Amino acid sequence: MTSPYDPLPAVPEFVVTSADVTDGAPLAPAQFAAMSGAAGAEDRSPQLSWTGFPAATRSFVVTMYDPDAPTPSGFWHWAVADIAADVTSLDAGAGTPDSGGLPVGAFHVSNDVRATAYVGAAPPPGTGRHRYYIAVTALDVPSVTALGVTPESTPAALGFLTLQHTLARALLVPWAGE
């Protein structure tokens, strides 16, 4: 299967790492949705750190997307916007609303269950292996609000409105399911 980022204009890559998630490996139970019934499921967003992004970066966006969800549009689990350019990590659990885990000025964009929070993996039985694209996107604008993005926006709108402002992208792609 191809990456959902393949059809987009090519941009330079930088590096994202995590203490909780490994590229190409299964997601840990803590990153599963509590509603999934999985043992240890916590809806806890993973710790992320990034380096090597362009010097012209003015802000970051972090998203988590499942292109293998059994819908024509996939499933957006998480979207955070307006992460300042001098912030190079998010702590585990930053996706929990009102936890104080997001950096000053950053905000959640509604995910596909219309929550402004991280919602973990919950691949339905019988739908195979799901890939979870965790992307950190470097932007040339200090705030996406100037582009019309609000907490009520969708992650798809966030991606569309920031496409022309993307300088570089870093990806981690863990998986879950059969």
BELRA-V931786 format. One line per field, one symbol per residue. ss: DSSP state (@ for helix, = for strand, . for the rest). phi: phi as a letter, one per 20 degrees, with the letter a starting at -180 (. if undefined). burial: I if it has 9 or more other ideal C-beta (glycine too) atoms within 8 Angstrom, else O. A space follows every 10 residues. Layout:
ss: ???
phi: ???
burial: ???
This chain:
ss: .......... .==.===... .....=..@@ @=.@@@.... .......=== =.......== ======.... ....====== ====....== .......... ......==.= .......... =.......== =========. ...@@@@... ...=@@@@@@ @@@@@===== =======.
phi: .effegffgf cgdcdccbfd cdgmdfffgf eefgffnffn fclefffccc bmfffffdac cccccdfeff bfdmbeeabc cmegfeecac fgnfeeglem eefgnfbedg efdmdeaecf fbffgndmed edeedddede cfbeffenec gefefffgff fegfdeeabc cccfbbof
burial: OOOIIOOOOO IOOIOIOIOI IOOOOOIIII IIIOOIOIOO IIIIIIIIII OOIIOOIOII IIIIIIIIIO OOOIIIIIII IIIIOOIOOI OIIIIIOOOO IIOOOIIIII IIOOOIIIII IIIOOOIOII IIIIIIIIIO IOOIOOIOIO OOIIIOIIIO IIIOIIIIII IIIIIIIO
